[in-house]
Amino acid sequence: MREELGVVATPHERLQSVRHDYAHGTHVEIVFLRCTLDSHAFRLADEVNAARWQLPDEIEVAQVLEADREFVRALGARG
């Protein structure tokens, strides 16, 4: 969080772990954590194209990376 968004995140609990195998051969494991942020004002790293806050029901599942879809769907994302 600090490197990509310029905020400090304090982790509290593990919410879910997801393993995903992409068709092109990349294998990932993502650990979703509930965190407290020291700020809600992002300072994006040069490598970050864009960031924004969204409520779960504002998220279109098709716009999310495949490995993240199950988790955001459980939060109430559309699609």
ABEGO torsion letter per residue (X at the ends): XAAAAGBBBBBABBABBBBBBBAAGBBBBBBBBBBBBABABBBBBAABABBBBBBAAABBAAABBAAAAAAAAAAGBBX
